[in-house]
Amino acid sequence: MTTMWPCSDRLFTRSRTTGLSVLIALLGVSVIAAHDETREAAEQRRQNVERLALAQADPTAAKLPDEELATVKLRTIDDATGKPLPALVRVTNVADGLAIRLPQEIHRAANWYSLAAETTLRLPRRKLRIEALHGLETELASREIDLRDDASPLTPGPSPARGEGGQTGLVELKIRRFYDAAKAGLWSGNTHLHLRGLSIAEMDRYLRLVPQTDGLDVVFVSHLRRAVDDRDYTTNVLTTADLARLSTPNVQYGNGEEHRHNFDAGGEGFGHVMFLNIRQLIQPVSIGPGIMREGTDGRPLRTGIEAARADGATVIWCHNRFGLEDVPNWLAARLDAQNIHDGSQVHGTYDETFYRYLNLGMRIPFSTGTDWFVYDFSRVYVPLRNEKSAATWLEQLKTGASFITNGPLLEFSIDDYRLGDVIQIDGPKRMRIRARGVGRTDFHALQVIENGRILKVAATKRVGGHYESELAFEANLDGPSWFALRTDDTVIREVDPTNELGQPIFSHTSPIYVEMNGRKPFRIDEAEKLRAELIRALEVIPQRGKFADDAEREQVLTVYREGLRLLDARIRLAK
């Protein structure tokens, strides 16, 4: 395959195609861990997801003769507007609760499928339950239909729902919103996405449908390199023109690159960063013999980061705290946002990923994505009321006016201050904190966080077909600090609650910051931990890296020595 990207035309040759059976095996929670450092875990998860889906499915339904099947036209609509609404759909047998597999559709997980707003299905002549949902903002819609020969028509009119005589019956599901992010001026985005193992047609179908069923507004599809394996990275053929073609009023596509380094095929190295909204690829896309089977480790991520920033790109650190170069690049203010849980929920908790920087008085916008495929509802929301584009969305993300979630929708304020704002005070001040969370699945509790510690907690309550939690109280702002809102942090322990796609629920806002007399929070113990990480990197890199000469090695180590100087300056100032 030959690819030039980005450019006005796609230049590639591709003779291999993959069938839907391969597509179904790959989609959903498959190939989803944080790239190759968790490759074995990803494969195990793929197998577990498929095994679970099969165990919960009716094994006889796929073998039925044509006369035992009915043709049903399924239509999903927004209950409030009556407009068509692409949805995730699951069909089960009422008698035994076993799912009906839909082999021609895009399987996500747990027998949920991404379907267009109107889809024709061939279903067993049984009493069935059809469930549908859209993104994170709707309740679960459910309807039972009876397709047995002796059943009465489901939908009055000329097209009986039984589908007798080759006629197509119509089944309509109205999906009710409990939250309207668009009316609230919020746009959701996935900052980290690649697809692999698909034909071009399958990739186009996936990108046109899955983000719409999931209610995503902005999706960044990024170029990724690995020797030999990248022949299978389907999204690498996409150009800026392709992304414009795929974009609709509902879903905007942006381009990007994942710039990365590992010392071996998948172990820790300098780390991974996303370059979003770039005009050209920053070369090399992947660094070193661990990934590319050639060259040396003599180029830090910083070199690529500087080139991407000069190109106008937004730079986001990937995969929680995985990698060595996150600390010096954050200290040098070379990063714009921090991803967590993009591909897996390993390699760092909130404390390890965000709080250690926030407790040094740094401003860290929260972000997230899904890496390989859209396996989860993970997304980051930012306010966007004027021009709606991938570029303006990124500008808002960089301000820190964001919250991340794969379930609950969050609202948080201190008096009239919102996410990303800085409250300047010259002495202790009492202010009112308001917090709210709503979600389709029970998220257990809301937690208001002050400087990394839980300040207030409120349990959820069921309201109709969803859950809500609210907090309103006054708090003393008596020193430099930061405040944020999150849901119950059981996600860190990877236990319940989970969402419909089987993923542990998480959500967290970026902070609201408090400065007193110009002073920011600073914890010496956190600074010392970061200092120890920098010293460790200076020891590990010469041992594990392959360098052509001393100059290459020093080019890499200089980044960490600069980080130490910047951190020591902060420590001296704090003392």
N, C-alpha and C positions, 0 to 999 in steps of 0.2 A: 504494500500500500504506500502511495506517495501522497503526502499531505502538506499543504501550505496554509498557514493559519496565523492571524486572521487576514482575510483578503476579501475581494469582492466576489470571487468565485471559488467553489469547492474543487480542488484538484486532487483527485484520488482515484485509485483503482481498487476494486473490491469484488472478489468473486465468491467469497464465502457468505452463505446465509444461514440463519438459524431458524428452526421451526418453533411454533408456539409452545411445544412441549418443553423445549429448552428455556424459552422465555419464562414460562410459568415457574420452572424450577429456580430461575435466577431472581425473580421479583420478590416483593414482600421483604421479609426479614432475611434476605439472603445476600451474601457477599457484603456484609454491612459493618464489619468491625473497622477499627481505625487503621485502615490500610494493612500493610503486611506485618506490622508488629503483632497483630492479633489475627493473622490469617487462619491459623488452626481453630481459634475460637469462632471465627466467622463461618468456617465450613461446618463446624459442629452445630452452630446455631441454625444454619440453613437446613441441615439434616433434621434437627429437632423440630423446626417450624413445619417442614413438609410432613414429617412423621405425625405430628400432632394434628395437622389439617386432615390428613388421610384417616387418622383414627376417629376423627369427629365427623367424617363424611359417610354417606350411604354408599357402600361398595357395589350395590346392585344397580344404582341409578344410571351409571355410565354404560351399562350393558343392555339397556332396554331396547326392544325393537321400536321402529318408528311409529307403529300404531299405538304404542303405549305412551307416546309423548304428545304434549299439546304445545301449540305455538302461542306465546304470550308476548304482547308488546307492553313493556314496562316503561312507564313515564314517571319521572320524579320532578316535582315542582316546588318552588318556594311558597310556603303557605300564605305569607303575607302579600306577595306581589303576583303570584300566579305564573311567574316566569320559570322557564326550564332551569333545572339545577342538576348538573352532573353530581353523582353521588357514589359513595361506597355502599355496596349492596351485598346482603347475605340471604340465601334461601335455605330453609330447613324443613324437614318433614315434621309435621305437627305430631304424628303418632309416636315417633321415637326420638325426636330432637336431633337427628342426624342431618348434616348439611348436604346440600346438593351441589356437586362440583359444576363449575361453568368453564369448561376447558377452552373455549374460544375467547375468554375474557382475561383481563390482567389480574392475576391473583396477588393479593397483598400479604395477608396473613390471616390465620384463623378462619379461613373460608370467606373472607371479605374480598370483594372484587370492585375495581374501579370501572364504572359504567357511565356511558354518555347519558344525557338527560332523557333520551328515548332509545331503548335497546330492545331488539326482538330476541327472545330466548326460547329454547326448546326445553320444556320442563316435564317431569313425570306427571302422569294423571293421578295425582294424589292430593291430599289436603296439605297445603304448604303454608309456611309463614315467610313473608318477605319483609326484611328490615332494611332501612336505608338511613344514612347520615351524610352530612356534608361538612368537611373540615372540622373545626373545633367549636363552631358557634351554634350548632343546632342540636336539638333533642333527637333521640332515636325515634324514627317513624316505623310503625309496624302494621302489617295487615295480613290477615289470613285469607287465602283463596282456596277454593275447592275445584280441582280439575278432574275429579272422578267422573266417569261417564254418566252417573245418575245424579250428578250435582246440578243445581240450578245455576243459570248464568250469573256471573259476578257483576257485570256491567250492563245495565239496561241499554237497549238500542240494537242496531243492525249487526253489531260485531260481538257475538257471544264470547265471553272470556274462556269458555272451554276449548275454543279453537277447533271445533268439530268441522269436518269436511274441508280442512285446509284453511279455514278462516282464522284470522288473527284476533284474539281477544285482547282487550285493553285493560291494564291494571295501573291505576294512578296512585302514587303515594305523595302526600303533602308533607313537606319537611318544615318544622317550625323552628325559627331562630329564637334563642334566648339572649343573644348578644349580637349586635351589628357593628363590627369593627369599622366598616366603611363609613357609617354614619358618625362614628366616634373619631373619624379622621385617621385611622390606623391602617397601615399597610404591612402585611407579613412577608417575610423573605427567607429563603433558604440560601445561605452563603457558600455552600460547599456541596457540589453534586458532580458525579461522574457516572456514566453508564458503560457497561462492557458486555460482550458476548451477544449482541443483538445485531440483526440486519438493519440496514438504513431505514427500511419501512417500519420495522418494529420500534426503533428508536424514535422516529417521528410520531408514531402512534402513542408511545409512552409519554413523550414530552407534551403532546397536545392534550392528553386526557388526565394523567395522574395529578399534576398540580391543580387542575380545575376541580377534580373531585375532592381534593384536600383543602381547597380554599386558599391556596398560596397566591400571592400577588406578584412577587418578584422571585426569580430563580436564577442563580448564577451557575452556569455550566462551565467547568474548568478543564483545561488541557493538563495532561499528566503523562509523564514518561517513565518507563521501566524497560530495560533491555529485554527484547523478545516478547515479553508479556503484553507490551503496549500495542502489539498488532491486534489485540482483542478489545482495545479501549475505544468503543464505538464513537463516543462523543468527541474524540480527538479530531474527527473529520469536520466538525462544525466550524463554520466561518461566522463572522459578524453578520454577513448577509443572511445566512441560515437562521441565526437567532432572531433577526428582525422578521424573517418570514414566519417563524414559529410564534412570535409575540402576537397577542390579541389584547383587546381592551381589558380582559380579565386577568391575563398573565403576561408580565413583561419578562423577557430573558436578557440577561447580561453575560458577558464573557469573563473569563478569568484564567488563571494558571495556578497550579499548586507547585510551588518551588520547594524542593525538599532535599534532605540529606540523611542517610542512615549509614552507620559504619559497616553493617552487613546487610543482608537482604531485607531484614525487617526490624532489627534491633535499634536501640536508641542511637541517635547521631546528633547533628546540630539541630534538627527538628524540621517542621513543615509550616509553611506560611502560604496564605492565599493572596494572590495579586488580582484584584477585581476591577473590572472596567478598564483594562489595559488596551493600548492601541496596537501593541505588537508583543510577541512572546519574548520573555527575558531568557536569554540563553546562558548557560545550559539550564533546561527546565529542571532536571534532577542532577545532583552533584555526586560524583565519586564512584569508585568501583563497586561499592556495596549495592548500589541500585543499577548502575549503567554498565558494570563489568569492564570498565575502562577508565583511564584517567587517574587522578589523585583526589585526596580530600583537602586539597590546598586552597579552597575557595569558601569563605564563610557565607552564610545566608545574607549577611549584611551587604555584600556586594550587589546581589540581586535586588535586595530591598531598596537600596539607594537608586538603582536603575529604574525600578518600578515606580517609586515615588516621583522621580523626575518625569516619568511618563504620565503622571496624573493618577496612578492607581491607588486604590484603598488597600491597605496591607493588614491582614487579619491572621493572628496566630492560631494554628489548628490544634486539635486533639488535646484539649486541656493543657497539662503542663508537660506533655511528652516532648523530649528534646532538651538540648543544653543551652540553646541560644536565645530562649525567650527572655531570661532575666536581663542580660545585657542590652537587648533591644528595647525592652520596656523602659529600663533606666535611661536609655539614650533617646527616648520618645520617638522611636522609629516605627512603632506599631499603632494602628488606629482602633483596633477592637480585638477582643479575645473570644475565641470559640470554645465551647465546652460541649461534651457529649456529641460531637459531630462524627458519627460512625460507631461509637460505643460509649458506655458510661464507665469506662476504666481510665486509668492514668490521671487521677486527680479529682478531689472533691472541690466544693466551692472554696473552702479555706485554703487549699493548696493552689487553686487556679486563680482566684480573684482576690480573696481577702488579704493575702500577704502583701499585695501591692496597694490595695486600698488603705491598709493600716500604716502605710508609709506616706500617705497623703497624695497618692497618684490617682488620676482619673482613668478608669478602665471601663469602656463601654462593653456591655455583655452582648454576645452574639452566639449563633449556633447554626448548624446545617445537618446534613445526613450522610455525606461522603458517597458511598456506593449505593445508588438507587434511593428512592424516597421510601425508606423502610419504616419510618416513624412519622408522627405529626409534628416533629421538631421544626420550630421556626422562631424568628425574632421579629417583633412588631416595633415599628417606629411611626410617629405622627407624620403625615404627609397630606397637606391640604391644597397645595397649589399644583405646580407641574408634577405629574406622576410619571416618573421614569426610573430606570435602574440607577442612573447617575444621581438624581436628586435623592433617591432612597438611601444611597450610600452616604451622602452628605449628612443626612439626618442621623444615620447610625453613628457616625463619628462624633456627634455632639453628646452621645450618651443618653439620648432620650428614648431608651429601648427597654423591652423586657423579652425574655426568652421563655418558651413553653412548649410542651408537647401535650398539653391538656388545658389547664385553667387559664382564663383571661384575667389579667391583673390591672388594678387601678391604684395609684399611690400618690399622695401629695402631703406636703407640710405647709399649712396655710395656703398661699397661692403659688407655691413653688412646685415644680413638676420634675420628672426624671431628668437627670443630667444637670439640673440647676445647682448653683452655688449660693448658699445663704451666708451673707456677711453679717456678723454680729460683733459688737464691741464689749459685750458682757453677757452674763446669763440671760436667757430669754425664754419665756414660755410660749409654745406654739402648738397648734392643733394638728394632729396627724390623722389622716383618713386613709383607710385601706379597704379594698374590696377584691374578692376573687369569685369567679363563676366558672363552672365547668360541667360538662355532660357526665363525667365520671367522678365519683366521690374522691376528692383530694385530701380529705381528712381535716386539714387545718391550715389557716394562714398564720404566718409568723412575721412580725415586724423585727428587723435586725438593726441593731446599733453597734457599729464597730465590730461586727462579726459575732455578736452575742444576741440571743433572743431577748427582745424587750417585751413583747406582748404576743399572745396567742389567742386565736378564736377558732373554735370548731366549726365544721360545715353543718348546714341543714339542707334537707331536700326541699326543693321548690318546684313542684310539677315534675317535669322529666329531667331536671338538672339539679346541681348543688350550688349553694352560695355560702359565702362567709364574709363578714364585715367587721371592721374595727374603727372606732372613732374615740380619740382620747387626747388629753393634753400632756405634753412632755416638756421637761426642762432641757433646753439646749444650753449646756453650761461649759462647753469646751469644743475644740476642734474634733470633728466626728464625721461619720457618714451613716446614712440610714437607707434601708432598702426593704423590699417586701418579697417574701418567697412563700411557697407552699411547704407543707410538711416535708422535711428533708429525709424521709425514709428512702428516697431514691438513692441516697448515698450508700445505704446498706443493701440496695437492690432487692427490696422486698415490696409487697403490696403498698400502695395501690398501683394498678397498671391501667393503661388505656386499651381501647378496642384492638389495637394491633399488638398487644401483649408486652408493651414496653413500660418500664417503671416511670411513673409520672414525675415530671419536674417542672418548675417554673420559678423565675427569679427576675426581679427588676434590676436595671442599673441603678446606682445610688443617687440620692440627693445629698450634696456635700455641705458641710458646715465649716466655715472658717471663722475663728475668733481673733480679732485684731490682726488679720492677715496670716495667722498661723494655721497650719494644716495638721491633721493627726500624724503621729509618728511613734511607732513602737520599736524600741531598740531590739527586743527579742526577735521580731520578724526580720529586721535588718540583718541581724547576725545569721539567721538561717539562710537568707539570700547570699550573704557573703560566703558562707560555707559552700553553697552550690557553685559559686563562681570559682572558688579555689579548687573544688573537686574537678570542674571542667578543665582547668589549667593542668591538672594532673592526668586526667583521663585522655585528653585529646592527643598528646604526644605519644602515649602508649598505644592507642588504638588506630590513630590516623596513619595514612600512607601519603608521604609528601615527597615531591621531587627534590626539594632542597630545603635549607634552613629558612630561606625567604618565604616559601610557601607556608611553612609551619608558623612563622611569625605573623604572617598576614591573618591567619585564623586566630592565634592567641591574642593579638592586639585588641580584638573585639572584647574579649573577656577582661583584659587588663584595664581597658577603658571603663567597663562596667564596674570594676572594683574601685577605680578612682571616683566615679560618680557616686557610688554608694557610700564610700568613706567620707566624701564631702557632705552628704546628707546626714550621716551619723555625727560628724563633728558639729554641724549646725544645730542638730537636735540637742546635743550635750551642752 
